[in-house]
Amino acid sequence: MLNKLPPNWHLKKVDDVANIYLGLTYTPTYTESGIPFLSVKDLNDTYLDFEKSKFISYEEYKNATENAKPKKGDIIFGRVGTLGNPLIIETDIEFCIFVSLGFFRIRDNSCEPNFLASWMKSPLFHKQVDNIVAGGAQKNLNTGWLKNFVIPIPPLPEQKAIAQVLSTADAAIHTTEKLIAQKELFKKWLMQQLLTGKKRLKGFDREWKEKKLSDLFDRVTRKNTEGNTTVVTISAQRGFVRQTDFFNKNIASEITDNYFLVERGEFCYNKSYSNGYPWGATKRLNDFDKAVVTTLYICFGVKDENKTNPQYFEQYFGANHLDKGLTKIAHEGGRAHGLLNVTPSDFFSLKVTVPSFEEQTAIAQVLQAADKEISILKAKAVKLREQKKGLMQQLLTGKVRIKIK
């Protein structure tokens, strides 16, 4: 990747261009107020988060930063978790950092801070990390080898130009991600309003009716007698996923005749806990014509698609509106092996308040339109990240040059 550099570029060690400092290696005595004490959890993509920071006394701050204190213009980075994640300090606020953070201070004017930060986000940096930290070992940025990392250094004007191009790419990504977050928040609000009847769509005023799930759905218990090999699991975040993709192996038995076979459009309730779904997750099979699932799932399909809109209930279940009922029927039995003790009969006895089929359809269309907007923006963000990755590989190695006026 760095075999051929332009004639006026130089390959240098990080130690040649910047001093490296680490945060406090011990847990300090916290105070009610004073100097903010930040750790890696306070380092976001675009800013330092002082909102939830702890505090230390000014005296301890002075002792802890006797050699060097982070200041405006330094490059702060994470040493654990998401490695690197560099950020130029833009605040004059005095603060102290824990050992999970470190910072660069440029030695002289031969290196642009934003250029060094761009390099630290690039494959050039992360490849050197991967070459040192093998396999699944816990990764952390050790200054002993970090200072010996090599970085291609172009002339200062070109550094600034490269950093500006990559900063513009970053801004486009962050703008898109911010818009995604706003759209997701708005969609969540829509679900809370429309799926509960708090807000009604124009033209609908009929009273909603209380129904049991058994009034709307039939349980699916068909066995996999046809030998289907598409064995899937339910991911709370991703829906139905092939076991080989989710676990990197097939954890199902070699013989799956006794597993349930579900068809496109049918639902399954996974009784296990996951982040954001403390009472399990119910998902609709959309990406496969047929799939094989464990009999631990409660599977079901719509009784009559002229009376019950499956797209509506896909949104309803996704909003965790069954949780209130699940807490009641699962309470006494507790959990066994991480699974809620929910029987099919109890599950189908759960009551839901539903609008007319026409209103179900209208609500589903509104929420699906919101989903589509979010999907388009997420695809755009992926494309922007790929474009930026390509820019880094080209610009930071000198394969593509920027004309300096």
Secondary structure, 3 states (H helix, E strand, C coil): CCCCCCCCCEEEEHHHHEEEEECECCCCCEECCCEEEECHHHECCCCECCCCCEEECHHHHHHHCCCCCCCCCCEEEECECCCEEEEECCCCCCCEEECCEEEEEECCCCCCHHHHHHHHCCHHHHHHHHHHCCCCCCCECCHHHHCCCEEEECCHHHHHHHHHHHHHHHHHHHHHHHHHHHHHHHHHHHHHHHCCCCCCCCCCCCCCEEEEHHHHEEECCCECCCCCCCEEEEECCCEEEEHHHHCCCCCCCCCCCCCEEEECCCEEEECECECCECCCEEEECCCCCEEEECCCCEEEEECCCCCCCHHHHHHHHHCCCCHHHHHHHHCCCCEECCEECCCHHHHHCCEEEECCHHHHHHHHHHHHHHHHHHHHHHHHHHHHHHHHHHHHHHHCCCCCCCCCC
